[in-house]
Amino acid sequence: MQVNAIPRALDGKDLICQAKAGMGKTAVFVLAILQSLDPKKPDPCSALVLCPTKELAYQIHREFERLGKYLTAIKSQVFYGGVPIEKDKEKLAENPAIIVGTPGRILDLYRRKLLNFDKLRFFILDECDKMLEQKGKKEKFLPHVQDMGRDITEIFTKTPIDKQVMMLSATFSKEVRSLAAKFMQNVTLPIACSKSTSLKRS
């Protein structure tokens, strides 16, 4: 899986990646992000990684720390609900280049004007099947995300158009697969898969 996915990710292509747990999905976007950011002075909030749980958020954060051990200027921080906002303000004061968190807390920080997506270059959904299956509101100007979770819908619409989007999950239902593909600016881009047969776009 990594042999197919990592070169595409490093080349800046949007990506939908399906693979079982333990196949190294996280390394695909972690390596692409670390390779692309300025190693000396990366922009704050250059990459946003959304995931459904705080446990997964910390797992992803640790992978950034492990693979970016010698890239000391590139910092990541974790954000999730239940933590006092003041704690999050302290983390954000460090101007982390990589933001990892759950959608509800990330949206809350954005609405409080504590997060700015102007410099965002990477938009990642890990375990996206668990998040995209949630029903969301219909966006008149972005109708293809009408079935997303409301929080992800709002976050996505506030990010720059010119960014790399990667969606990763162990499973993709037909509906989620079709919806995830519509996030991509170029729907003809290939899909990486750990199975012998490639996923097909709807």
Beta strands, then each sheet from edge to edge (+ up, - down):
strand 1: 15-18
strand 2: 47-50
strand 3: 76-79
strand 4: 98-101
strand 5: 122-126
strand 6: 164-169
strand 7: 192-193
sheet 1: 3+ 4+ 2+ 5+ 6+ 1+ 7+
end
